């Protein structure tokens, strides 16, 4: 881990605050409990928003990745996407705990989520710049673990500085939920401050910088060629197909975990924050531990083993009779959440050509989002039809199982030479 590798990994620390605080443990639960008419309706509305986010990211990320490759401007596009994420996140402050602010909350979170996912495309494409081929798995996994630590630190600050103190040292009005809404402002500042080192220390590789119009034309042609070649790239195609299913399941599980805990087990905001802290500790430890062995056992085996464990533990969570069982099974599940994602990233970095890395990570994002609407939509539909959050969450296990079954047919690949 040299200086550039630490700067790259530090962006994981910066951007992980968004999914941890906004998408999962605080704002998602705040929307379902305080803005929506009831938790089930809130879960369904949140599901529709997440479905639209997935569709938008699926359509935009491959093209933007190819344009970044062709134009040689990954860092600039990463900076623009990061600023947009922070700005939209800050707008959540204006979503008061009243039903009339539901649209504002959904639009702000939706725009921020799209920008966050687009930024991740450019960020992931920089991985081969900071890690040699034989260390990609370790750097990716340790960065993912650092990301969980960043999410944990930001979540802890939200708890200690904003949510718990009564009265608030900042004069926040608890009756208007300002102590909860202020967490969005903290996340926006967190991303901008801690994302800066990467933008300063990791410039784009040397090369031509064609005009935007030329880059768009070249990028469009490149992504069309990549998509057309997929039927012949059987290994890449099957991996992306598998990821299409299991990432949809993982994203849905991550997006609705707090809503499920609040609705089924009656966990309040402070309990959910404590739960989020514990989950981040568990997930960070798992990501860091698997990073130390991934380059030896192979990224595919790490992903497959993690998925099998998540499926088994996730099934147990659906049957958990009380909050104690829920806590124990969820913390065990967290150990495998990070490895499934970090090893997927390193596997893609190993098989993608260096000069088309962003375009391939655009396809990587596409595979995780082209059916990104399916998981939240299925969860929302089953929840609305049965009025049961447990049955709605059961759809997640099905997506994970299909993805794992396809991944099992992908044979291990020799590492790309340095």
N, C-alpha and C positions, 0 to 999 in steps of 0.2 A: 504494500500500500504506500505508494509515493504521494507527493503533494497533489498531483493531478487526480490520482485515484481517490484520495480523501475528499477533494473538492467535488468530484463526481458523486461519491457516496453521500456527501453532505446534502445534496439535493433531495435524496430520499428522506433524510431527516426533515427537510423543509416541507416537502409536498405531502408527506404522510399525515400531517395535521388535518388536511382537508377531509380525506375519507374517514379518519378516526372521529373527529369532532362533528363535522357537518353531515356526512352521509350515513353515519352509523349511530353514534352514542348520544349525541346531544340534540342537534337540530332535527334529526329524523323523529326522535321521540317527542320533542317539543311540538312539532307539527301535528303528530298523531294525537297527542294528549291535550294540547292547548288551542290549536287553530282549527283542526278538523272537527266535525260534529261529534264523532266517536272514534275509538281506535280502529275498528274494522274499516270504516269509511276512509280514515286517514291512510291506512295501509293500502287500500285499493287506489286512492288518488296518487299516493307516492309511487305505486307500481306503474301507473300510466305515465307519470313523468319520467321515471327511469327507463321505460320502454322507448319513449321518444328520444331520450339521450342516447340510448344504444343505437338507434337507427341513424341518428345524425352523425355519430362518431364513425359508424361503419361506412357511411357514404363519403365522409370527408378525409379520414385519416390516411388511406392509401395514396390518394392524390397529393395531399399536402406533404407526405413523406417523400414521394417521388420528386416533387418540386424542390424540396429542401436538398435532395441529393444533386439534382441538376443545377441548381443555383448556388450550391456551396454555402448555404446560409442556415445551417441547422441552429446555430447559437442565436441568431436574430429571431428566428421563428419560435424558439424555445422561450426567449425573453418576452415576446409579445403574448404568447399563450399564458405564461405565468402571470403577467400583469392583468390580463383579462380575468383569469381565475380569481385573483385577489380582489379585483374591483367588484365582480359579481357577488363574491362571498360577503363583502362588506355591506352590500345592499340588504342582506338578510336582517340587519339591525332594524330596518323599518317595518318588518313583519310583526305587528302587534298580535297578542293572543285573542284574535277575533276572527270569525269566519270570513269576513270581507277581505282579509289579508291573505287568504289561502293562495290566490292566483299569484300575488307578488312573491310569496315564499317559494312556490313551485317554479316560477320563471327564474328567479335568482339562483336557486340551487341547480336548476337544469342548465342554464348558461354556464355557470361555474363548473359543473360536471363535464360538459363538453370540452371546455377549454383545458381542464385538468387532464382529460384523456389525450387530447391532441398534444399537449406539452410532453406527456409521457412517451409519445412516439419519438420525438426528437431526442429526449433524454436517453432512452434505451439505445438509440442508434449510436450514441457516443461511447458505449461500453468497450468496443474493441480498441478505441483510442487510448484507453487507460489500463487495459489488461491484456497480457500476452495470451495466446491460445490455451496454454496449459493452466492458466490461472483464472479464466473467465468465470468458472463456476464459483470459485472462492470469493472473488471480488463482488460478483453479483449477489451471492448469498449474504456476505457480510454487510453490503450496502442495504439489503432488504431488512436485515436485523437492525441496522442503524435507523432505518425508517420506522420500524416499530418503536424503537426507543424515542424517536422524535415525536411520534404520535402520542406516546405515553407521557412525555414531558409536557407537551402542550395540553393534553387532557388534564394532567395534574394541576397545571397552572389555572386552567379553567375552574377546577374544583376549589382550589385554595383561595384564589384571588377574586373569583366572580360568583360562583354558584353558592358556596357554603356560607360565607360571611353574612350575618344578619344582626345589625344593619350593615349595609355595604360600605366599605371604606371609600368608595368612589361615588357615593350618593345615588346608586342605582335603585330604581323603583321596582321592588319585587312584585307588586301588584300588577304592573304592566309587563312583567317578565323581562325587564331590562337586564337582570343578572344572567339570564339565559341567552338573550339576543346578543349581548356583548361578547359572547364567545366567538361569534362570527368575525367581529373586528379583530380579536386577538389572532385568529387563524390567518386573516388577510395579512396582517403585519408580519406574522411568523414566516409565511411563505416568501415574502419579499426580502426580509432580512437574511434568512439562512440560505435562500437560493442564490444570493449574489456571488459568493465565491466561485461557483461553477461558471457563471457567466464571465467572470474576470480572468480565470486561470485556464480555461479550456477553449481556446479559439478553434475555429474550423480548420481542417487540414488545408495546406496551401493548394492553390489551383485557381482556375478561371472563375470569375463571378459574373456570369451573363446577366443581362437585363431581366426584369421580372417576367416580361412577356415571353422571352426566349426560354426562361426556366420553366414557365408554365407549359409551353408547348412541348419541351423535351420531357418534362415530368409526366405529362399526360400520355405521351407515346410510350414512355418506359413502363408505366403501370399497366397499360393495355397489353404490352408485350409480356409482362410478368404474369398477368391473369391468363393470357392465352397459353402460356407455357406450363401452367399448373397441372393439366392432365398428364403431361409427360414427366413432371417432377413428382413421382409417386410418393417418395418419402416426405417431402415438404407438404404435399397435398394432404396426406393422411394425418400428419402432425397437426396441421392447421384445422382439419376437420374435427379431430379429437378435441383440440383446444376450444373450438367453437362451442362444444357442449359443456365441457367441464368448467371453463371460465365463466360461462353464463350461470352455471350453478354456484360457483364461488362468489361471483359478484352479487347475485341475488341473496345468498346467505349473508354476505357482509352488509348489504344495504338494508336488510330487514331484521337483523339480529336484535337491535335495540327495541324496535317496534314490537317484535314478538315477545321479548322479555317483559316489556311494559304491559302489553295486553293480556298475556296468558298468566304471568306470575305477579302482576301488580307492582312491578318495580318502579319506584319514583326516580326523579332526575338524579338525586345524589347516589342512589343505589346503582343506577345505570352507569354513572361516571366511575364509581368504584369497580364495577364489573368490567368496564372498558379498560381501566388501568391494569387489572389482573389479566385480561385477555391479551393486551399488548406485551406484558411481561412474558407470558407463555409463548406467544407467537414469535417474539424477538429471540428468545432462547432457542426455539426450534429452528428458526432460519439460520442463526449463527452456528448451531451445532451441525446441521446438515451441510452447511457451506464447507466445513472442514473435510468432509468425506466425498462431496459431490464429484470432484474432478477425478477421484479414483474409481467410484462405482458407476458413474455415468449419470447425466442429467435425466434421461428418460426413466431410469429405474427409480430415481428419487421422486419424480412426479407421480409415477404409477403407484409406488408404495404409499405416498402421502394421500392420494385420492382414495385408496382402499381404506385407509384408516379413517378419513373424514366421513366416508359413507357409513361405516360401522358406528362411529360415535354420533354422527348426525341422526341416524335412525334411533339411537338411544335417547337423544335429546327430544325427539318428537313424542317419546313415550314417558318422559320424565314425570314422575307423579308430584314432585314438589320442587321448590326453589333450590333446595340443597343438592338434589340430584342434578338439576340444571347447571348449577355452578361447577360441580365436579366434572361432568361430561364436557361442558363447554371449554373449560381450561385444558383438558386433555386434547380436545379437538384443535385448540389454538396452536399446539406444538407442530401441527402438520400443515397449517394454513400457509405460512410463509414459504416453506420449502417447495410446495406445489407451484407457487408463483415465481419464486426466484429461479428455480431450476428450469422452468419453461423459458424464461428470459435468456438464460445462459445457453440453452440448447439452440434457440433461434440465432443467437450471436455466433454460434459455432458453424452453422450451416449457411449463413447469408454471406454473399460476396461483399467485401469491404467497401467497394465503390457504390454499392446499391443498398447500403445498410438501412437507411431511413425508409426507403421504399419497402423493403422486406419487413421492417417493423411496422410500417403502415398496414401491410397484410396481416401481420401479427395482431395488431389492434383490430383489424377487420374481422379476423377469426374469433376474437373475443367479444365483438360487438354487433356483427351483422345480424345475429339472432339475439342480440342483447335485449331486445324487446320481448323475446319469447319467455324468458324466465320470469321477469316481473309481471308480464301479461298473464301467464299461466297461474302464477301465485295470486294475482289480483282476481282473476276469474273464479278460481276455486274458492278463495276466501269469500267473495261476494255471493257465490252460489250456495255455499254451505254455512256461511256465517261462523266459520271456524278458522282461527289462525293456525291451529295445528295442521289441519288438512291442507291449508294453503302452503305452508312451509314444506309439506311432504313432497311437493313438486320438485324441490331443489335436489333431493336425493336421486330422483330419476335422471335429471340432467347430468349429475356427477357420474352415475353408473354408466350411461351411454358413452360419455367421454372416456372413461377409464377402459371400457371394452374396446374402443377404437384404438386408443393409445397402445394397448397390449399387442396390436398387430404391427406396430412400428418397430422395426428392428434397430438395434443400437447402431450408431453411425461413428465412424472414425473421426477424430477431431480434425477440424480444418487446420492445415499447416500454418505456422506463424508467417 
